[in-house]
Amino acid sequence: MASFISDFGLMWYLKELNKKEFIKFKEFLIQEILKLKLKQISWTKVKKASREDLANLLLKCYEENQAWDMTFNILQKINRKDLTERATEEIADVVDSSPLGLTDSGNPKLYRDHLKKKLTHDCSKKFNVRIQDFIKETFIQNDYDTFENLLISKGTEKKPHMVFLQGMAGIGKTMMLKNLMLAWSKGLVFQNKFSYTFYFCCQDMKQLKTASLAELISREWPSPSAPIEEILSQPEKLLFIIDSLEGMECDLTKQESELCDNCMKKQPVSILLSSLLTRKMLPESSFLLSTTPETFEKMEDRILCTDVKTATAFDERSIKIYFHRLFQDKIRAQEAFSLVRENEQLFSICQVPLLCWMVATCLKKEIEKGRDPVSVCRHITSLYTTHILNLFIPQSAQYPSKKIQEQLQGLCSLAAEGMWTDTFVFGEEALRRNGILDSDIPTLLDIGMLGKIREFENSYIFLHPSVQEVCAAIFYLLKSHVDHPSQDVKSIETVLFMFLKKVKTQWIFLGCFIFGLLQKSEQEKLVVFFGRRLSQKIQHKLYQCLETISGNAELQEQIDGMKLFSCLSEIEDEAFLVKVMSYMQQINFVAKNYSDLILAAYCLKHCSTLKKLSFSTQNVLNEKGGQRCMKKLLICWNDMCSVFVRSKDIQVLQIKDTSFSEPAIRVLYESLKYPSFTLNKLVANNVHFFGDNHMFFELIQNCSLQYLDLGCSFLTHSEVKLLCDILNQAECNIEKLV
């Protein structure tokens, strides 16, 4: 048989085999080697080899023709007729290839046709949820035009692009990117710009551990033998779409000598990714990268990106429409939607499509069971746990079976391991290690707790990273970290400190879920489900952690205030909140939306010992809305500013990256104007004022103020003149102006 297959191609065929077929393949391989009296490979090596290892082993020990002949014969023996027929077609393609060595499969049109077919007919869903059909409607021609503008050079300029698509996890970035690729395959976008577009998901790449760029391209090709040389011959015609950057750690600070420019060389995928992002490899190619806002913040100063697009969330209208579609009963739909709309944090969560489905489905089930959904909507932990327990307990049953208890306990163990190892895609081995049997998997897929990455690959994910986080939080109430099968899993105290210090930026809710589970109502739900008492030591340990923070000024400096606020708000224990806040001497936080501002106000109005406050409200205080919305916003802002009345010993106030409306400045002025206020240092970096801002400058006349920093804050000519007049007054004590 003619040799046509590369190491990538051989690996491709092996990866098409399921687990049982792969075991049979190995057994027949040993028999084939003995029958042909070939150079021996030890059974131990073959038995332990992965698909990738076995492909490399065969090509290393035998000639290419021989390796393929054996593979072809074994595929026939294990009845994989589809693969042998495909192989026969591949051989025919090679025989008919042109003198230049480029087959028809090297034609960009062939790749486009393959991509179009794959994306059009790939109707499989990761989860058994209806939301995908709904959000597909949101990707319209405007989105195509936006991406075309971002990735096509203006005028005579012909530079490669590096564009970021940022947005919350689960907001629909992947679907947007795949729809964009489908549009490209149909010739709707980038018609003369890119010959090839390749999609790589970091969650998939992470499973490979090592790879070359050529191998990644081959995995996306319609046949096992990709024409790598042809594809790479015009790098400026390539667009690489790299999805879910938050799923992989890549060190962008590495020296150039540690990176690689060889597309054929196998290396750790983190190095490969860093080499692409820093343009050490294929500097002429264009890139479209997707990630969460937290990861983008870490990367934006290290990557020379040409543009940024934000994936927009569901707006209020979209959420309302989806509730009505799911409920069908208009009255019940409106009741459920109103409950969500009244809770800003819950409403914020519903802006993520998958979580909107989860919230709506949970409330629908509660109403159908005759329960009052109001209690479920009090805080997010309650909604998550109610949804998960509803999935596991059949409609007709009152209590779960022992089998069901073990399945959820196994998932919680798996989730905890994933949080510590930064893993969100799990193989069957990880499931088994955490007590999930192969026979459990169909059930977990059916109820929607797990989803399958690809139809034929045994890789699984949780519905959403936040669902994985709540399961990880439940683990800590069921078991001690020392009982976990993985040594990567650390103690509850370590979880809390790492969460509050944002050591792991991908932990969004983990800490506040742990606090939320300490509520009496949540404890009762879990005791009923698992049929046993939960750990009573957790609450005491968390209290000790917060006491440690309260008494340590250096540690307070490292704490992210917004994370602390979310934990204290979720536990709904005002006495405990007052106790913790009464010891805080410095707080630093960024409120990115109205929901964040509510949490900050709720906690800060109980604070009386602050000496340093640093905050950013970005554009929250200047957002346009109706009169009712603005009134609510100002009430919340007034609550937050009450901290200046309670904590009169604040010596340092730092305001960063904030836009003030005129009413917001007035509230701040009224809170800071008292002569007894001892403010010594005022920093206003990148602060913008809208309307009459004279009140802000009047604050500068505070007789105790000695240090003023207005760095990056735009001042008009009249504002500069006003500032000079104030500085020249005899009662002004400012010694340093920055």
C-alpha positions in Angstrom: 0.0 0.0 0.0 1.3 3.5 -0.9 2.5 5.6 1.9 0.6 8.8 2.3 0.2 9.4 5.9 2.2 11.8 8.2 2.5 11.4 12.0 -0.4 13.8 12.3 -2.5 11.7 10.0 -1.7 8.4 11.8 -2.6 10.1 15.1 -5.9 11.4 13.5 -7.0 7.8 12.7 -6.1 6.6 16.2 -8.1 9.4 17.8 -11.1 8.4 15.9 -11.2 5.1 17.8 -13.2 4.9 21.0 -11.6 3.5 24.2 -12.6 -0.2 23.6 -11.5 0.0 19.9 -8.1 1.5 20.9 -7.5 -1.3 23.4 -8.3 -3.9 20.6 -6.1 -2.0 18.2 -3.2 -2.4 20.6 -3.8 -6.2 21.0 -4.0 -6.7 17.3 -0.8 -4.6 16.8 1.2 -7.0 19.0 -0.1 -9.9 17.1 0.7 -8.2 13.8 4.3 -7.5 14.9 4.8 -11.1 15.9 3.2 -12.4 12.7 5.4 -10.2 10.5 8.5 -11.0 12.7 9.2 -7.2 13.0 11.4 -5.4 15.5 9.7 -6.0 18.9 8.0 -3.3 20.9 7.3 -4.2 24.5 3.7 -4.8 25.4 4.2 -2.6 28.5 5.1 0.4 26.3 2.1 -0.3 23.9 -0.3 -0.8 26.8 0.6 2.5 28.5 0.8 4.5 25.3 -1.7 7.3 24.5 -2.9 7.7 20.9 -0.3 10.3 20.3 2.5 8.2 21.9 1.5 5.2 19.9 1.6 7.1 16.6 5.1 8.4 17.4 6.2 5.0 18.5 5.1 3.3 15.3 6.8 5.9 13.1 10.0 5.8 15.2 10.3 1.9 15.2 9.1 1.1 11.6 9.2 2.6 8.1 6.3 4.9 7.3 4.9 2.4 4.7 5.1 -0.4 7.2 3.5 1.6 10.0 0.6 2.5 7.8 0.1 -1.0 6.3 -0.2 -2.4 9.9 -2.6 0.3 10.9 -4.8 -0.2 7.8 -5.0 -4.0 8.4 -5.9 -3.5 12.0 -8.7 -1.0 11.2 -10.2 -3.7 9.0 -10.0 -6.3 11.8 -11.8 -4.0 14.3 -14.5 -3.3 11.7 -13.9 0.4 11.2 -15.0 0.3 7.6 -15.6 4.1 7.6 -11.9 4.7 8.4 -10.5 2.3 5.9 -12.8 3.8 3.2 -11.5 7.3 4.1 -7.9 6.1 4.0 -8.5 4.6 0.5 -9.8 8.0 -0.7 -6.7 9.7 0.9 -4.4 7.4 -1.0 -6.2 8.1 -4.3 -5.8 11.9 -3.6 -2.0 11.4 -3.2 -1.7 9.3 -6.3 -3.6 12.0 -8.3 -1.6 14.9 -6.7 0.0 17.6 -8.9 3.7 17.6 -9.7 4.1 20.4 -7.1 2.9 18.0 -4.4 -0.3 20.0 -3.7 -3.4 17.9 -3.7 -7.0 19.2 -4.1 -7.2 19.0 -0.3 -4.7 21.8 -0.2 -7.1 24.1 -1.9 -8.6 26.8 0.3 -12.0 26.1 -1.3 -11.9 22.5 0.0 -11.2 23.8 3.5 -14.0 26.3 3.2 -16.4 23.6 2.1 -15.4 21.4 5.0 -15.8 24.2 7.5 -19.2 25.2 6.1 -20.4 21.6 6.3 -19.0 21.1 9.8 -20.4 24.3 11.3 -23.8 24.0 9.5 -24.5 20.4 10.4 -22.9 20.5 13.8 -26.2 20.7 15.6 -25.0 18.8 18.7 -25.4 20.8 21.9 -23.1 20.6 24.9 -26.1 20.8 27.2 -29.7 19.9 26.9 -30.9 23.5 27.1 -33.0 25.7 24.8 -30.9 28.8 25.2 -28.6 28.1 22.2 -31.4 28.5 19.7 -32.4 31.8 21.3 -29.0 33.4 21.3 -28.2 32.4 17.7 -30.7 35.0 16.7 -28.6 37.7 18.3 -25.7 37.4 15.9 -26.7 39.5 13.0 -25.1 41.3 10.0 -24.0 44.2 12.2 -21.7 41.8 14.1 -20.1 40.6 10.8 -19.6 44.2 9.7 -18.0 45.0 13.1 -15.5 42.2 12.8 -14.7 43.0 9.2 -13.9 46.6 10.2 -11.7 45.4 13.1 -9.7 43.0 11.0 -9.4 44.8 7.7 -6.7 47.4 7.3 -7.7 51.0 6.5 -6.3 52.7 3.4 -2.9 51.5 2.1 -1.9 50.2 5.6 -1.4 46.4 5.6 -0.5 45.4 9.0 -1.4 42.1 10.8 -4.2 42.4 13.4 -4.4 41.3 17.0 -8.1 41.8 18.1 -9.5 40.9 21.5 -13.1 39.9 22.1 -13.8 40.2 25.8 -16.9 39.3 27.8 -18.1 37.4 30.8 -17.9 33.6 30.8 -20.9 32.0 29.1 -22.0 35.3 27.4 -21.8 33.7 23.9 -18.3 34.5 22.7 -17.7 31.0 21.3 -21.0 31.0 19.5 -20.2 34.4 18.0 -16.7 33.2 16.8 -18.1 30.1 15.3 -20.8 32.0 13.5 -18.1 34.4 12.2 -16.2 31.4 10.9 -19.3 30.1 9.2 -19.8 33.5 7.6 -16.2 33.4 6.3 -16.7 29.9 4.9 -19.8 31.2 3.0 -17.8 34.2 1.7 -19.8 36.8 3.7 -16.7 38.3 5.4 -13.0 38.7 4.7 -13.5 37.6 1.1 -10.0 38.6 -0.2 -8.3 39.0 3.2 -7.8 35.5 4.5 -7.2 32.2 2.7 -7.6 30.2 5.9 -9.1 30.7 9.3 -8.3 28.2 12.1 -10.1 28.0 15.4 -8.3 26.8 18.5 -9.9 26.5 22.0 -7.5 26.9 24.9 -9.4 24.4 26.9 -8.8 21.8 24.2 -5.2 22.8 23.7 -4.5 22.5 27.4 -5.4 18.8 27.3 -2.6 18.2 24.7 0.2 19.5 27.0 2.6 19.6 24.0 2.0 20.3 20.4 3.3 22.1 17.3 1.3 24.6 15.4 1.4 22.3 12.4 -0.3 19.6 14.5 -3.0 22.0 15.7 -3.7 22.9 12.1 -3.8 19.3 11.1 -6.4 18.6 13.8 -8.7 21.1 12.1 -8.1 19.8 8.6 -10.8 17.7 6.7 -8.4 14.9 6.1 -5.4 13.4 8.1 -2.7 14.8 5.8 -2.9 18.6 5.9 -0.7 20.5 3.3 1.2 22.4 6.0 3.8 23.9 3.7 1.1 25.4 1.4 -0.9 26.8 4.3 2.1 28.5 6.0 3.6 29.8 2.7 1.4 32.9 2.9 1.2 33.7 6.7 -0.3 37.1 6.0 -3.4 35.3 4.6 -4.0 33.4 7.9 -6.4 34.3 10.7 -6.1 32.4 13.9 -9.1 32.5 16.2 -8.0 31.5 19.8 -10.9 31.1 22.1 -11.1 31.1 25.9 -7.6 32.4 26.7 -8.6 32.3 30.4 -8.4 28.5 30.1 -4.6 28.5 29.8 -1.8 30.1 31.7 0.7 31.6 29.2 3.7 33.6 30.5 4.0 36.7 28.4 7.1 37.9 30.3 9.4 35.1 29.0 12.6 36.1 27.3 12.6 35.9 23.5 15.1 33.1 23.6 12.6 31.0 25.5 10.0 31.3 22.8 9.8 29.5 19.4 9.4 30.5 15.8 9.3 27.0 14.4 5.8 26.0 13.4 6.8 22.4 13.1 8.5 22.1 16.5 6.6 20.3 19.3 6.6 22.2 22.6 4.5 22.9 25.7 1.3 24.5 24.5 1.7 27.4 26.9 5.0 28.3 25.1 3.4 27.8 21.7 0.6 30.2 22.7 3.0 32.7 24.1 5.1 32.6 20.9 2.0 33.3 18.9 0.7 36.1 21.1 4.0 37.9 21.3 4.4 37.5 17.5 7.6 35.5 17.8 5.9 32.9 15.6 4.0 34.0 12.4 4.3 37.8 13.0 2.6 38.4 9.7 -0.6 36.6 10.6 -3.8 38.0 12.2 -5.3 36.9 15.5 -8.8 37.2 17.0 -8.6 36.3 20.7 -11.5 35.8 23.2 -11.3 35.9 26.9 -12.9 37.2 30.1 -12.5 40.8 31.3 -10.3 39.6 34.2 -7.8 37.8 31.9 -7.9 40.7 29.4 -6.9 43.1 32.2 -3.9 40.9 33.0 -2.8 40.7 29.3 -3.6 44.1 27.8 -0.3 45.7 28.9 1.7 42.8 27.6 0.1 42.2 24.2 0.2 44.8 21.4 -3.4 44.5 20.4 -4.9 46.5 17.5 -8.5 46.6 18.8 -10.9 45.4 21.4 -14.6 44.4 21.1 -16.8 43.7 24.0 -19.3 40.9 23.7 -22.6 42.4 24.9 -24.8 40.7 27.4 -28.5 40.1 27.3 -30.3 43.4 27.9 -33.5 43.7 29.9 -35.6 43.2 26.8 -33.8 40.0 25.8 -34.1 38.6 29.4 -37.8 39.4 29.5 -38.5 37.8 26.1 -36.6 34.6 27.1 -38.7 34.3 30.3 -41.9 34.6 28.3 -40.7 32.0 25.8 -39.7 29.5 28.5 -42.8 30.0 30.8 -45.4 30.5 28.0 -47.9 31.4 30.7 -47.7 35.3 30.5 -48.7 35.9 34.1 -46.2 33.5 35.6 -43.5 34.7 33.3 -44.0 38.3 34.4 -44.0 37.3 38.1 -40.7 35.4 37.7 -39.1 38.2 35.7 -40.2 40.8 38.2 -38.5 38.9 41.0 -35.3 38.8 39.1 -35.5 42.5 38.1 -35.9 43.5 41.7 -32.6 41.8 42.7 -29.8 43.7 40.9 -27.2 40.9 41.5 -29.6 38.2 40.1 -30.5 40.5 37.2 -26.8 41.0 36.5 -26.3 37.2 36.4 -29.2 36.8 33.9 -27.3 39.0 31.4 -25.2 35.8 30.8 -27.4 33.7 28.4 -26.7 30.2 30.0 -27.3 31.6 33.5 -30.5 33.3 32.3 -31.7 29.8 31.2 -30.6 28.4 34.6 -32.4 31.1 36.6 -35.6 31.0 34.6 -35.7 27.2 34.6 -35.1 27.1 38.4 -38.0 29.5 39.1 -40.3 27.7 36.7 -39.7 24.4 38.5 -40.2 26.0 41.9 -43.6 27.5 40.8 -44.6 24.2 39.2 -43.9 22.4 42.6 -46.1 24.9 44.3 -43.2 26.6 46.2 -42.7 30.3 46.8 -39.9 31.4 44.5 -39.3 34.6 46.5 -37.0 32.9 49.0 -34.9 31.4 46.2 -34.3 34.9 44.8 -32.9 36.4 48.1 -29.3 35.6 47.2 -27.5 33.9 44.4 -26.2 30.9 46.4 -29.8 29.8 47.2 -30.7 30.0 43.5 -27.7 27.9 42.4 -28.2 25.2 45.1 -32.0 25.0 44.4 -31.3 24.5 40.7 -28.7 21.8 41.3 -30.8 19.9 43.8 -33.8 20.1 41.5 -31.8 18.5 38.7 -30.8 15.6 40.9 -34.1 14.9 42.6 -36.8 13.5 40.2 -40.1 15.4 40.1 -41.9 12.5 41.7 -39.4 11.9 44.5 -39.1 13.7 47.8 -35.5 12.5 48.7 -32.5 11.5 46.6 -31.3 7.9 46.4 -27.9 7.0 47.8 -26.6 6.7 44.2 -27.7 10.3 43.4 -26.1 11.5 46.6 -22.8 9.9 45.6 -23.0 11.4 42.1 -23.4 14.9 43.4 -20.6 14.3 46.0 -18.3 13.1 43.2 -19.1 16.2 41.1 -18.3 18.5 44.0 -15.0 16.7 44.5 -14.3 17.0 40.7 -15.2 20.7 40.8 -12.8 21.4 43.7 -9.9 19.7 41.9 -10.7 21.8 38.8 -10.7 25.1 40.7 -7.2 24.4 42.1 -5.7 23.0 38.9 -7.4 25.7 36.6 -9.2 22.8 34.9 -12.6 23.3 33.3 -12.5 20.5 30.8 -12.3 17.0 32.4 -11.4 13.6 31.0 -12.9 10.3 32.1 -9.8 9.6 34.3 -10.5 12.8 36.3 -14.1 11.8 36.8 -13.2 8.3 38.0 -10.6 9.7 40.4 -13.3 11.7 42.1 -15.8 8.9 42.4 -17.8 9.3 39.2 -18.4 6.0 37.5 -18.6 5.5 33.7 -22.2 4.4 34.3 -23.0 7.8 36.0 -21.9 9.9 33.0 -25.1 9.4 30.9 -27.2 10.5 33.8 -25.1 13.6 34.5 -25.3 14.5 30.8 -29.0 13.9 30.7 -29.9 16.2 33.6 -27.6 18.9 32.3 -25.0 19.0 35.1 -22.2 18.0 32.6 -21.9 18.7 28.9 -19.8 17.0 26.3 -17.2 19.1 24.5 -17.4 17.2 21.3 -19.8 14.4 20.3 -17.1 11.8 19.9 -14.6 12.8 22.5 -14.8 11.9 26.2 -14.2 15.4 27.6 -16.7 17.0 29.9 -17.5 20.5 31.3 -19.9 21.9 33.9 -22.9 24.0 32.6 -21.0 27.2 33.5 -17.8 28.0 35.5 -20.0 29.4 38.3 -21.8 26.1 38.6 -18.4 24.4 39.0 -17.6 27.0 41.7 -20.8 26.3 43.7 -20.1 22.6 43.5 -16.5 23.2 44.7 -17.9 25.3 47.6 -20.3 22.4 48.6 -17.3 20.1 48.7 -15.8 22.0 51.6 -18.9 21.5 53.6 -18.9 17.7 52.9 -15.2 16.9 53.4 -11.9 18.2 54.5 -9.3 19.0 51.8 -7.1 16.2 53.3 -9.6 13.6 52.2 -9.5 14.7 48.6 -7.8 12.3 46.1 -5.7 15.2 44.7 -3.0 17.0 46.7 -3.6 20.1 44.7 -6.8 20.8 46.7 -6.0 23.1 49.6 -7.7 24.1 52.8 -10.8 26.3 53.2 -8.6 29.1 54.8 -6.3 29.1 51.7 -9.4 29.3 49.5 -10.6 32.4 51.2 -7.3 34.2 51.3 -6.6 33.4 47.6 -10.2 34.5 46.7 -10.0 37.8 48.6 -6.6 38.6 47.2 -7.6 37.7 43.7 -4.6 35.4 43.3 -6.8 33.3 40.9 -8.7 35.9 38.8 -10.9 33.1 37.3 -12.5 32.5 40.7 -15.6 34.8 40.4 -18.0 33.5 43.0 -16.2 30.7 44.9 -15.7 32.7 48.1 -19.1 34.2 48.3 -20.7 30.7 47.6 -18.8 29.3 50.6 -20.2 32.1 52.8 -23.7 31.8 51.3 -23.7 28.0 52.1 -23.3 28.9 55.8 -26.9 30.4 55.9 -29.3 28.3 57.9 -31.6 27.7 55.0 -28.8 26.4 52.8 -27.5 24.2 55.5 -30.9 22.6 56.0 -31.3 22.0 52.2 -27.9 20.2 52.0 -28.6 18.2 55.2 -31.9 16.9 53.8 -30.2 16.0 50.5 -27.2 14.2 51.8 -28.9 12.8 54.9 -26.2 13.8 57.3 -24.8 16.7 59.3 -22.3 19.0 57.5 -19.1 20.3 58.8 -19.7 22.7 61.7 -16.1 23.9 61.7 -16.2 25.9 58.5 -18.0 28.9 59.9 -15.5 29.2 62.7 -12.5 28.9 60.3 -13.9 31.6 58.1 -14.5 33.9 61.0 -10.9 33.4 62.2 -9.7 34.3 58.7 -11.6 37.5 58.6 -10.5 38.4 62.1 -6.9 37.9 60.9 -7.6 40.3 58.0 -9.2 42.8 60.4 -6.2 43.0 62.6 -3.5 43.1 59.8 -3.0 46.4 57.9 -0.6 44.9 55.4 -3.1 42.1 54.6 -5.9 44.6 54.2 -3.8 46.3 51.6 -3.8 43.1 49.5 -7.5 42.4 49.9 -9.9 43.1 47.0 -12.7 45.1 48.6 -15.3 43.9 46.1 -14.6 40.3 46.8 -14.9 41.0 50.6 -18.2 42.8 50.0 -19.7 39.9 48.0 -18.8 37.4 50.8 -20.2 39.5 53.6 -23.4 40.3 51.6 -24.0 36.7 50.7 -24.0 35.4 54.3 -26.7 37.8 55.3 -25.5 38.1 58.9 -25.6 41.8 59.8 -24.0 41.4 63.2 -21.1 39.6 61.7 -20.8 42.2 58.9 -20.7 45.0 61.4 -18.0 43.2 63.4 -15.8 42.7 60.4 -16.2 46.2 58.9 -15.6 47.9 62.3 -12.0 46.6 62.2 -11.2 47.5 58.6 -8.7 50.4 58.3 -8.2 50.4 54.5 -10.3 49.2 51.6 -9.6 49.1 47.9 -12.4 48.2 45.4 -13.6 48.7 41.8 -17.4 48.8 41.3 -18.0 47.9 37.6 -21.8 48.1 37.6 -24.8 49.1 39.7 -24.9 45.7 41.3 -21.3 46.2 42.6 -22.2 49.6 43.9 -25.1 48.1 45.9 -22.8 45.6 47.6 -20.2 48.3 48.4 -22.8 50.6 49.9 -24.3 47.8 52.0 -21.0 47.0 53.6 -19.4 50.5 53.8 -22.3 52.1 55.6 -21.3 49.8 58.5 -17.7 51.0 58.5 -16.4 53.4 61.1 -12.7 52.9 61.4 -11.3 53.5 57.9 -8.1 55.5 57.5 -7.6 54.8 53.7 -10.2 54.3 51.0 -9.4 53.7 47.4 -12.2 53.1 44.8 -13.2 53.3 41.2 -16.8 53.4 40.0 -15.8 53.6 36.3 -18.9 55.0 34.4 -21.5 53.7 36.8 -22.2 57.2 38.3 -22.6 58.7 34.9 -24.8 56.1 33.2 -27.9 57.3 31.4 -31.2 56.0 32.6 -34.7 57.0 33.5 -35.5 59.2 36.4 -36.4 56.2 38.6 -33.1 54.5 37.8 -31.1 57.7 38.6 -32.9 58.1 41.9 -32.1 54.5 42.9 -28.5 55.0 41.9 -28.1 58.2 43.9 -29.6 56.7 47.0 -27.1 53.8 46.7 -24.2 56.3 46.1 -25.4 58.3 49.2 -25.3 55.1 51.3 -21.8 54.5 50.1 -20.6 58.0 50.8 -22.0 57.8 54.4 -18.7 56.0 55.1 -17.1 59.5 55.2 -19.5 60.6 57.9 -19.0 57.4 60.0 -15.2 57.1 59.4 -14.0 60.7 60.1 -10.4 59.6 60.5 -10.0 58.8 56.8 -6.6 60.4 55.9 -6.1 59.1 52.4 -8.8 59.1 49.7 -8.0 57.8 46.2 -10.5 57.9 43.4 -9.4 56.2 40.2 -10.9 55.8 36.7 -14.3 57.4 37.6 -16.8 59.6 35.8 -18.9 61.8 38.0 -22.3 63.2 37.1 -23.2 66.6 38.7 -25.6 65.0 41.2 -22.9 62.4 42.2 -20.3 65.2 42.8 -22.9 67.0 45.0 -23.4 63.8 47.2 -19.6 63.4 47.6 -19.2 67.1 48.5 -22.0 67.0 51.1 -20.2 63.9 52.7 -16.7 65.4 52.8 -17.3 69.1 53.5 -17.3 68.9 57.3 -14.4 71.0 58.9 -13.7 68.1 61.4 -12.8 65.8 58.5 -9.1 65.0 58.7 -8.4 64.1 55.0 -4.6 64.6 54.4 -4.1 63.1 51.0 -6.5 63.3 48.0 -5.7 61.4 44.8 -8.0 61.7 41.7 -6.5 59.8 38.9 -8.3 59.7 35.5 -11.4 61.3 37.0 -13.9 63.0 34.7 -16.5 65.6 35.8 -19.7 66.2 34.0 -21.7 69.4 34.8 -20.8 71.9 37.5 -17.7 70.5 39.3 -16.9 73.6 41.4 -17.9 71.6 44.4 -15.1 69.2 43.9 -12.6 72.1 43.8 -14.1 73.5 47.0 -13.2 70.3 48.7 -9.5 71.1 48.1 -9.9 74.0 50.4 -10.2 71.6 53.3 -7.6 73.0 55.7 -6.1 69.5 56.6 -5.4 68.6 52.9 -1.6 68.6 52.3 -1.2 66.3 49.2 -3.2 66.6 46.0 -2.7 64.3 42.9 -4.8 65.0 39.8 -2.8 62.7 37.5 -4.5 61.8 34.2 -7.6 63.8 35.1 -8.6 66.2 32.3 -9.0 69.8 33.4 -10.4 72.6 31.2 -8.7 76.0 31.1 -11.3 77.5 33.5 -10.8 74.5 35.9 -7.0 75.0 35.9 -7.6 78.7 36.7 -10.0 77.8 39.5 -7.4 75.4 40.9 -4.7 78.1 40.8 -6.9 80.5 42.7 -7.5 78.0 45.4 -3.9 77.1 45.8 -3.0 80.8 46.2 -5.4 81.3 49.1 -3.8 81.7 52.5 -5.9 79.0 54.2 -4.8 76.4 51.6 -2.2 74.0 53.2 -1.4 71.8 50.1 2.3 71.1 50.2 2.6 68.8 47.2 0.7 68.9 43.9 1.1 66.0 41.4 
